C-alpha cells in the first residue's frame, strides 16, 4: 500500500518537474503545447485504439464515447459547479442533483412537454432558471451553517425529485420523452447513434465553464469566497458582504449544474424522476472531494474518476460497485485532501513571487 | 488629536441572559488620538469591541460613528463605514497568502462583482491592481512584505499579528481597533509594535487599543479608559489613570486594613 502512495508521490514530483520545464519553454512552444492538449481531448473517443494505453482507458461493455459524454462530461461539469459551492465558498450542499434536475426538466418542458422550442434556445433558459432556483433556495437557507445547511439542501434535492414524480404537468413518473436535440452544424449531426458530437459539444461547454470560473476565482469574488470558507465571521468583519457572496456562489453553482442537466437531457432525449436520485448528489460530492475540494483541476479529475471508474470495471458485474467503493476509500486514506489538493497560490496575482523580496525590513 | 468626536459609545449596556458584560458604559473617541482601553480579565474590553463592530447588538444604548448611528448596521456595513479591527486570537484566512489576506480587506472598498469579473472590464482590472498595490504597500509598512506570497498559516507568529493589522488597515478605516496586539510579544517586539502604532496614528488613523501590557498602553496612548466588571471606572491621561486609586484597587486589589 505504501508503495502505491510512493508511486503517487513520484507522479506528483514528476508533475512538478514537468511544470518547471513547462515554465522554461518559449511562448510558441507553450502555445503549441496547449493546442496539442486540446486536440488530444477532442480526439478522446479514439483513445482506446491507441496501442499500449488503449486497454487502460477502454470501458468494456459500453461504447467509450458514450461513457465520455454521458458520464465523464456530465460529472466534470457538475463537479466544476459544485466545487464553487463546496470547495471555494465552503458551503456543504447535499442536494446538488436538484439543480441538475431543474436544468434537465426546463429543457424537457420547453422542447417537448409544453412547447417545442429548439434545444439551443432552451439551454440558456435552463441555465437562468436553475440560477433563479439557486437564489430562491439560497435566500432563506444560507443563514444556516455547516451541518444545518447540508440537511436543508439534502431535503431540497428530494423535494425536486418527488415534485417531479407527482406533478402531471412535469410528466409525473412517466417522465418526459422526445426532448429536443442540439441543432446539427454541417457534418456534425446530433442524432441517436453517434455520441461523439455530443461529447465535442460537452467538452466545449467544459472549456467555457472553466474559463468563466477561472476568471471568477482570480478576482475579488474568488477571494471573498475563499475568505468565507476560511472564517466567515472574520470575512464579514473585513467588509465582505458574506450573504451576498454566498448567494452568488449558490447561484453560479446552480447555473453550472443546470447547464449539465440541459446537456444531459439533450443527449438522452428522455428524462424521468428516477434519473435524479439522492445517490447522484452523493456521487457528485464524492467527485469534488475525491479530486480535491477547492481546486478546479482536482474537481475535473475527480469528476473523471467517479464517472469513468465504474464503467472501467463493468466486467466485474455485481462486484464493480465494491471495486469502485474500495478505490474511493483507498484514495481518501492515502490522499485525504483529494487527488489534487488545493494549493496556496505561490504566485502573486499581478507580479512574480520574487517581487516581495526586494522590500527589506 | 482634535476635539472632533469620531466615535461616541453612548450609555451602552450589554447583557447576555443574566450576565451584564457592560453596564452603562460611555466612551468618546476623538479623531486622531490613540485611546487605550484597559482593565482586568473579564472586564468587558472585547465586548466593547464586539458592540462597536456589530458582532453584538447592545441591550441598551447606541454607538454613533462620524455623526451617524451605526448600532443597527450589519457587520460588513460598519467596516465599510470606516471601523476596522483585529482579533485577540488571530483569525487570518489561513490558506490564503499574506497578500491575498490583505486584498480581502482592500476589496471592502471595491465594487466590481460577478459580471465585471467575468468580463474582466477595464474598471475591474484597475480595481484588482489597486487592491494589489495597496496591499503590498501595507505589507511593506508592517515590515512583512518579504513573505507576501506565503500562506498565512505558515507565517511566524509575529508576522501573523502584523498581517492582521495590515488587513484591517486595508479596509481604509478611520478608526482602527487593535485587540491585544502585543499578546505573546517579547520586549523588543513590543518596542517595535509601539513604534508601529505611533506610525499608524501619524498617518491619520485614530486608534483604539485594548492591551494588558502596561508598557505598551502607557507609552503610546494619548488617553486611557479603564473598565472593571463592565463599568468604566476611570478615564484620562495615562499619568492620571496610573495614580487613580480605583484603578490600582481594580488591578492589585484593596488591602485588608484599608477596606
HADDOCK unambig.tbl for C-alpha pairs under 7 A between the chains (distance, minus, plus):
assign (segid A and resid 212 and name CA) (segid B and resid 118 and name CA) 5.93 0.50 0.50
assign (segid A and resid 215 and name CA) (segid B and resid 117 and name CA) 6.15 0.50 0.50
assign (segid A and resid 215 and name CA) (segid B and resid 118 and name CA) 5.77 0.50 0.50
assign (segid A and resid 216 and name CA) (segid B and resid 114 and name CA) 6.87 0.50 0.50
assign (segid A and resid 216 and name CA) (segid B and resid 117 and name CA) 5.66 0.50 0.50
assign (segid A and resid 216 and name CA) (segid B and resid 118 and name CA) 6.20 0.50 0.50
assign (segid A and resid 219 and name CA) (segid B and resid 117 and name CA) 6.29 0.50 0.50
assign (segid A and resid 220 and name CA) (segid B and resid 107 and name CA) 6.42 0.50 0.50
assign (segid A and resid 221 and name CA) (segid B and resid 113 and name CA) 6.34 0.50 0.50
assign (segid A and resid 221 and name CA) (segid B and resid 114 and name CA) 6.63 0.50 0.50
assign (segid A and resid 223 and name CA) (segid B and resid 104 and name CA) 6.29 0.50 0.50
assign (segid A and resid 224 and name CA) (segid B and resid 104 and name CA) 6.57 0.50 0.50
assign (segid A and resid 227 and name CA) (segid B and resid 93 and name CA) 5.83 0.50 0.50
assign (segid A and resid 230 and name CA) (segid B and resid 93 and name CA) 5.22 0.50 0.50
assign (segid A and resid 230 and name CA) (segid B and resid 94 and name CA) 6.77 0.50 0.50
assign (segid A and resid 231 and name CA) (segid B and resid 93 and name CA) 6.36 0.50 0.50
assign (segid A and resid 234 and name CA) (segid B and resid 91 and name CA) 6.57 0.50 0.50
assign (segid A and resid 236 and name CA) (segid B and resid 75 and name CA) 6.17 0.50 0.50
assign (segid A and resid 236 and name CA) (segid B and resid 76 and name CA) 5.15 0.50 0.50
assign (segid A and resid 237 and name CA) (segid B and resid 75 and name CA) 5.68 0.50 0.50
assign (segid A and resid 237 and name CA) (segid B and resid 76 and name CA) 5.51 0.50 0.50
assign (segid A and resid 237 and name CA) (segid B and resid 79 and name CA) 6.29 0.50 0.50
assign (segid A and resid 238 and name CA) (segid B and resid 76 and name CA) 6.65 0.50 0.50
assign (segid A and resid 238 and name CA) (segid B and resid 79 and name CA) 6.34 0.50 0.50
assign (segid A and resid 238 and name CA) (segid B and resid 105 and name CA) 5.34 0.50 0.50
assign (segid A and resid 238 and name CA) (segid B and resid 108 and name CA) 6.92 0.50 0.50
assign (segid A and resid 238 and name CA) (segid B and resid 168 and name CA) 6.85 0.50 0.50
assign (segid A and resid 238 and name CA) (segid B and resid 171 and name CA) 6.93 0.50 0.50
assign (segid A and resid 239 and name CA) (segid B and resid 76 and name CA) 4.10 0.50 0.50
assign (segid A and resid 239 and name CA) (segid B and resid 77 and name CA) 6.77 0.50 0.50
assign (segid A and resid 239 and name CA) (segid B and resid 79 and name CA) 5.16 0.50 0.50
assign (segid A and resid 239 and name CA) (segid B and resid 80 and name CA) 5.87 0.50 0.50
assign (segid A and resid 239 and name CA) (segid B and resid 105 and name CA) 6.73 0.50 0.50
assign (segid A and resid 239 and name CA) (segid B and resid 108 and name CA) 4.79 0.50 0.50
assign (segid A and resid 240 and name CA) (segid B and resid 76 and name CA) 5.83 0.50 0.50
assign (segid A and resid 240 and name CA) (segid B and resid 108 and name CA) 6.18 0.50 0.50
assign (segid A and resid 241 and name CA) (segid B and resid 76 and name CA) 5.86 0.50 0.50
assign (segid A and resid 344 and name CA) (segid B and resid 95 and name CA) 6.19 0.50 0.50
assign (segid A and resid 344 and name CA) (segid B and resid 96 and name CA) 6.15 0.50 0.50
assign (segid A and resid 344 and name CA) (segid B and resid 97 and name CA) 6.69 0.50 0.50
assign (segid A and resid 344 and name CA) (segid B and resid 151 and name CA) 6.28 0.50 0.50
assign (segid A and resid 346 and name CA) (segid B and resid 149 and name CA) 5.51 0.50 0.50
assign (segid A and resid 346 and name CA) (segid B and resid 150 and name CA) 6.72 0.50 0.50
assign (segid A and resid 347 and name CA) (segid B and resid 149 and name CA) 6.64 0.50 0.50
assign (segid A and resid 348 and name CA) (segid B and resid 149 and name CA) 6.19 0.50 0.50
assign (segid A and resid 353 and name CA) (segid B and resid 149 and name CA) 6.22 0.50 0.50
assign (segid A and resid 356 and name CA) (segid B and resid 145 and name CA) 5.48 0.50 0.50
assign (segid A and resid 356 and name CA) (segid B and resid 146 and name CA) 5.07 0.50 0.50
assign (segid A and resid 356 and name CA) (segid B and resid 148 and name CA) 6.15 0.50 0.50
assign (segid A and resid 357 and name CA) (segid B and resid 146 and name CA) 4.64 0.50 0.50
assign (segid A and resid 359 and name CA) (segid B and resid 140 and name CA) 6.72 0.50 0.50
assign (segid A and resid 359 and name CA) (segid B and resid 145 and name CA) 6.30 0.50 0.50
assign (segid A and resid 359 and name CA) (segid B and resid 146 and name CA) 6.39 0.50 0.50
assign (segid A and resid 361 and name CA) (segid B and resid 143 and name CA) 5.05 0.50 0.50
